[in-house]
Amino acid sequence: MKELEGKVALVTGAASGIGRAIATAYANAGARVIVADLAIDAAREAAASMANGALGIAMDVADEAQVDEGFARTARDIGPVDILVSNAGVQIISPLVEFAFADWKRMLAIHMDGAFLTSRAAMRQMIASGRGGSIILMGSAHSHVASKFKAPYVAAKHGLLGLARVIAKEGAPDNIRSNVICPGFVRTPLVEKQIPEQARELGISEDEVVRNVMLRDTVDGEFTTLEDIAEAALFLAGFRSNALTGQSLVVTHGWHMQ
């Protein structure tokens, strides 16, 4: 099925991991996909592997000029955006009392400023086109719960819920929907990096981090997969009415239930 035939989708942080899986699923569903990433070579390589003439572009989501130029180029080369997935993110693990202010600001810039800037640019195009669209912010189970050593990440992911709800209310007259996907632990390079960091901070083995911290409260002791998240993103992108907007979809193997 080509659920997204004729749609234009821009996915940030899409050169690898969750973003690449979503972008690939969208391309396979018929969308023209813009793979936006800080690393232009990786973005182009990822786009070249996808169906339907995907385009790779460089984008620092915390840079207003780069975001606006990336969306302008998309409109010029392919057409106005119908779907945005604001996925770009980083993680830094440290106790709050030791957290460098520069790292705090960097984390919030990428997660919160990036979501704001890309959502604003997408909404402007969706309104001008008259077609509306779907804005999906990449939250986390940490949009609903907290963990130690992740202060800016947890704060930012909580903030994305509020941003999505405002977008849903302001975007509704122009048929713009906004939702948040909240994954559990997905074994991406970002999570792989956390395993030894958490082991050091907690004084336990890496196996114990996986078993007793990351997967302890899941119903089946399994990591969430890239395919799980891509399927959720495809469902939200293709939903055809404002019946599903301003919501968070938790995809965690039951680690968090709401």
C-alpha positions in Angstrom: 0.0 0.0 0.0 1.1 3.5 -0.8 -0.5 5.3 2.2 1.6 8.5 1.7 1.5 8.7 -2.1 2.0 12.3 -3.2 3.1 13.5 0.2 6.3 15.4 1.0 7.9 14.3 4.3 10.9 15.9 6.1 12.6 13.9 8.8 15.4 15.3 10.9 18.2 13.3 12.3 17.4 10.9 9.5 20.8 9.7 8.5 20.8 6.8 11.0 18.8 5.1 13.7 15.1 5.9 14.3 15.1 8.8 11.8 16.4 6.7 9.0 13.9 3.9 9.8 11.0 6.3 9.6 12.3 8.0 6.5 12.7 4.6 4.8 9.1 3.6 5.8 7.7 6.8 4.4 9.6 6.5 1.1 8.3 2.9 0.8 4.8 4.2 1.5 5.1 6.6 -1.5 6.2 9.8 0.1 9.0 12.1 -1.3 11.4 12.2 1.6 13.9 14.8 2.7 16.6 13.2 4.9 17.8 16.1 7.0 20.8 15.6 9.2 23.8 17.5 10.6 26.1 15.2 8.6 25.5 16.0 4.9 27.4 13.0 3.5 25.5 10.6 5.8 22.2 12.3 4.8 22.9 11.9 1.1 24.0 8.3 1.6 20.9 7.5 3.5 18.7 9.2 0.9 20.3 7.3 -1.9 19.3 4.0 -0.3 15.6 5.0 -0.2 12.8 4.7 -2.7 11.0 7.5 -4.5 13.8 9.9 -5.1 14.7 10.9 -1.5 16.8 14.0 -1.0 19.6 14.4 1.6 20.2 17.9 3.0 22.4 19.3 5.8 20.4 20.8 8.7 21.5 21.9 12.2 18.0 22.0 13.8 19.2 24.5 16.4 20.2 27.0 13.7 17.2 29.1 12.6 18.8 30.1 9.3 19.7 26.5 8.4 16.2 25.3 9.3 14.5 27.9 7.2 16.8 27.4 4.2 16.3 23.6 4.4 12.5 24.0 4.3 12.8 26.7 1.5 14.9 24.3 -0.6 12.4 21.5 0.0 9.6 23.7 -1.3 11.6 24.8 -4.3 12.9 21.3 -5.3 10.0 19.0 -4.3 7.1 21.0 -2.9 5.8 22.2 0.5 6.1 19.8 3.4 3.0 17.7 4.3 4.7 15.7 7.1 7.4 16.7 9.6 9.1 14.3 12.0 11.3 16.3 14.4 13.6 13.5 15.5 17.1 14.9 15.8 18.5 14.4 19.3 21.5 13.8 21.5 22.1 12.4 25.0 24.5 13.3 27.7 24.6 11.3 31.0 25.7 13.1 34.2 24.4 13.8 37.7 22.6 17.1 37.9 25.1 18.6 40.4 27.9 17.9 37.9 26.0 18.9 34.7 27.8 21.6 32.7 25.6 24.5 31.9 26.9 24.5 28.3 25.8 20.8 28.0 22.4 21.7 29.4 21.9 24.5 26.9 23.1 22.3 24.0 20.7 19.6 24.9 17.7 21.9 25.1 18.7 23.7 21.9 18.7 20.5 19.9 15.6 18.9 21.4 13.4 21.9 22.2 14.7 24.7 19.9 14.9 22.2 17.1 11.4 21.0 17.5 10.1 24.6 17.6 12.1 25.8 14.6 11.2 22.9 12.4 7.5 22.9 13.5 7.2 26.6 12.8 8.7 26.2 9.3 6.5 23.2 8.6 3.4 24.9 9.8 4.1 28.0 7.6 4.3 25.7 4.5 1.3 23.6 5.5 -0.9 26.7 6.0 0.3 28.3 2.8 -0.3 25.1 0.8 -3.9 24.8 2.1 -3.3 21.0 2.5 -2.6 20.9 6.2 -0.4 18.1 7.4 1.0 16.0 10.3 3.8 17.1 12.7 5.3 14.4 14.7 7.7 15.2 17.6 10.0 12.4 18.8 9.5 12.2 22.5 10.4 9.4 24.8 9.1 7.4 27.7 11.0 10.1 29.5 8.3 12.5 28.3 6.2 10.9 31.1 8.7 9.6 33.6 12.1 10.6 35.0 15.4 8.8 35.3 18.6 9.8 37.1 21.4 11.5 35.3 19.3 12.8 32.4 18.1 16.2 33.6 18.0 18.2 30.3 16.8 15.2 28.3 13.9 14.5 30.6 13.1 18.2 30.8 13.1 18.6 27.0 11.1 15.5 26.4 8.5 16.6 28.8 8.5 20.0 27.1 7.7 18.4 23.7 4.3 17.3 25.0 3.4 20.9 25.7 4.7 22.1 22.4 2.7 19.4 20.5 -0.5 20.3 22.3 -0.1 24.0 21.4 0.6 23.1 17.7 -2.5 20.8 17.8 -4.7 23.7 19.0 -3.2 26.4 16.8 -3.0 24.1 13.7 -6.5 22.6 13.8 -8.2 25.4 11.8 -5.7 24.6 9.0 -6.0 20.8 9.4 -2.6 20.4 10.9 -2.3 17.6 13.4 0.5 17.2 16.0 1.4 14.2 18.1 4.4 12.8 20.0 5.9 9.4 19.7 7.4 8.2 23.0 9.7 5.2 22.4 11.1 3.0 25.1 14.8 2.0 24.8 15.6 1.3 21.2 19.1 -0.2 20.6 20.4 2.7 18.5 24.0 4.2 18.8 22.5 6.7 21.3 21.3 4.0 23.6 24.5 1.9 23.1 26.5 4.9 24.3 24.3 5.2 27.4 24.9 1.6 28.6 28.6 2.0 29.7 27.8 5.6 31.0 25.0 4.3 33.2 27.1 1.4 34.3 29.8 3.8 35.6 27.3 6.2 37.3 25.4 3.3 39.0 28.4 1.1 39.8 26.9 -1.9 38.1 27.8 -4.1 35.0 26.6 -3.2 31.5 24.5 -6.4 31.5 22.8 -5.2 34.7 22.1 -1.8 33.1 20.3 -3.5 30.2 18.4 -6.1 32.3 17.7 -4.2 35.5 17.5 -0.6 34.4 16.5 -0.4 30.7 14.3 -3.4 30.3 13.3 -4.2 33.9 9.7 -2.9 33.6 8.9 -4.1 30.1 6.3 -6.9 29.8 8.7 -9.1 27.8 12.3 -8.0 28.5 12.6 -6.8 24.9 14.0 -3.6 23.4 11.7 -1.5 21.3 12.7 -1.9 17.7 13.3 0.6 14.9 10.5 -1.1 13.0 8.1 -0.5 16.0 8.8 3.2 15.9 8.6 3.5 12.1 5.2 1.7 12.1 3.9 4.1 14.7 5.2 7.1 12.7 3.6 5.8 9.5 0.2 5.4 11.3 0.3 9.0 12.7 1.4 10.5 9.4 -1.4 8.8 7.5 -4.2 9.5 10.0 -6.8 11.5 8.1 -8.6 13.7 10.7 -8.1 15.8 13.8 -9.6 13.0 15.9 -6.0 12.0 16.7 -4.1 15.2 17.6 -2.3 16.6 20.7 -1.6 13.0 21.9 1.4 11.0 22.9 1.8 7.4 21.6 3.9 5.4 24.0 5.8 2.5 22.3 7.7 0.8 25.1 6.8 -2.9 25.4 4.8 -1.8 28.4 7.7 -0.1 30.2 5.5 2.9 30.7 1.7 2.6 30.5 -0.7 5.6 30.5 
